[in-house]
Amino acid sequence: MTIKTILINGGLFAATFFTTTVAGVAWLNLDPFDLYNFAAGLPYSLSLLFILTCHEFGHYFAARYHGVNATLPYYIPSPFIPGFLSFGTFGAVIRTTTPVPDKRAMFDIGAAGPLAGFAATLLVLFYGFTHLPGRDFITAIHPDYFTAPQPVDGALTFGRTLLYDFLSLTLADPMNDFVPPMSEMYHYPYLITGWFGLLVTAMNLLPVGQLDGGHIAYAMFGERHRHIARGAFVLILTLGVLGWLPEAGIETSVGWFGWFFWAVILFFIIKLHHPPVEDETPLDPNRMLTGWITFGILAVSFAPTPFGFGL
């Protein structure tokens, strides 16, 4: 490990740790510019970085296992700007620096990241739902939460996923716990970071181009992945267009305009079709089963409308 690597990767990690902690303070409705509040953002930043780190080192160790050189993770900080939605990071990436020799290595490297990140996400959500704070937590943020009607119109609301709802119903105790609605759950550090982990996992598992899901789909289906990639692209583009309809006065409860920008990135930057690898040896049955499991994870983690207002 060179001094340059330490400075770049370590510096980006430190910057992302700072920006995610500041974001965690802001999600608690505290002043993010007051350093006395800094410690309050640590549960958010540490759990979020735990998920991202598990995801990226899943890729890293799988690459090294197959003799493929890879960089350490590059964490991407996102500065807090008042009035804008910010998680404090745009995620993290690693880069392979030598060719991937065959489909099996491609599959293992592509699948290891989301599987490791998904496992970390489950741990965070399990802890979050089994350690919900009392009602005094939400009343410290909204003193009149239980005594006055809460505004719905214009309230930021996070989209439901099958897995988030399942864990909420099975892990939390509705008789004794206050389970926050999707318009308030972002004040709860482990719930919002777990939800974010599901979003990142789903976005990466889309079977398009050189996303993790694209690596998996190409390794599983070869050239047939092109049809799958086009179908996934059309779905994301459609959800993006539906998200714009309210701007034209057409109300819809499905879609998010951000998917439109993600579709543009998929088409022009990530590209829809996966490049070929030299060795086309088919996957063994265990890897095929694992591949289907990853797409099952995509299905239960995907939110067609990740963000809304007053839903």
Secondary structure as UniProt FT lines:
FT   HELIX           3..27
FT   TURN            28..29
FT   TURN            32..33
FT   HELIX           35..41
FT   HELIX           42..65
FT   TURN            66..67
FT   STRAND          74..77
FT   TURN            82..83
FT   STRAND          89..93
FT   HELIX           103..130
FT   HELIX           135..141
FT   TURN            143..147
FT   TURN            153..154
FT   STRAND          156..158
FT   HELIX           162..171
FT   TURN            174..176
FT   TURN            182..184
FT   HELIX           185..187
FT   HELIX           189..205
FT   TURN            209..210
FT   HELIX           212..221
FT   HELIX           222..224
FT   HELIX           225..244
FT   HELIX           245..248
FT   HELIX           257..265
FT   HELIX           266..270
FT   HELIX           285..301
FT   STRAND          307..309
//
